[in-house]
């Protein structure tokens, strides 16, 4: 397994693409979920709080399409998605 970015009781963050806007950030992560013993893709939202910078907020990620495209580009650049996933995505888009 690659060097972890972060580890919690729930999961190990393996890769992360994140975009920051003022006091919040959003991203796509590849995580290893301990309880199910499998890798998953997670959309995340972070907000600066009094407790800490980049506090993970437990709610869905809502973005305008243009921002989502930029985030997906960043995730591809940072190898968050596997090559197989990117190739499958290309097939879906081209069909």
N, C-alpha and C positions, 0 to 999 in steps of 0.2 A: 504494500500500500504506500502511496506517496506521502510525503511529509504533510501533516495536518495543518490547516490554517487555524482551526479552533476545534476544541472538543468540549461537549457538554454531556450530561447524563443521557440525553436522547440520541445524539448523533455525533459524528465526526465530519467537519466541513473539509472536504478534500480540495475543491476548487471553487473560485468565486469571481464573478464579474459584477462590479458595483459602480453605479453612477451617483454622484453627490450633487444635490441642489440645496444650497443654503443650509438649513438645519435638519435636513433629512436626506436619506439615500435609499436607493432601491437596487435590487440585484437578482441574479440567478446563481444558484449554487448547486454543485454536485455534492451530495452528502451520503454518508454511510450510516444507515439507521441500525442501531445496535439491536433493538428488539426483533427486527425482521431479518437481520443479517443480509441486507441488500443495499445497493446504491440507488439513490433517487435524485431527481431534479426538483429543486425547491425555489419558488419565487419568494423573495423576501422584501420587507420594508423596514427601514431603520429610522429612528428619530432621535435627535439629541434631547436628552432629558436632564433634569437636575441630578439624577443618580449617575448617569454616564453618557458619553458620546456614543453614538451608533447603537442605541438600545434597540434590540430586535422587537418589533411590534407584531403581535400575533393577530394578523388580519390579512385578507387577500391583498394582492398588489393590483391597483387600478392605475393604468397609464394611458395617455393618448397613443394612438398607433405609431406616430413618429418617434416617440420616446421608447416604445417597445422595440421598434426596429433597431434603434441605436443600442439598446441593451442587448438584444440578440447578437448584433455584430460584435459587441465587446465580449460576450460569452463565447462566441466562436473563436475570437482572437486569443482568449485566455484558455482555450481548450476545455471549457466546462462541459461541452457536449462531445461525445465520442464521434469519431469519423463516420461510423456506421449511421449514427443519428443524423448527422449533417447530410450525408448522402441520401438517406431516406427522406429528409425534409426537402431536398432538391427535387426528388422524384415527385413528391406531393405537389410542390409549387408548379412544376413543369407540366403536370397532367391536368 
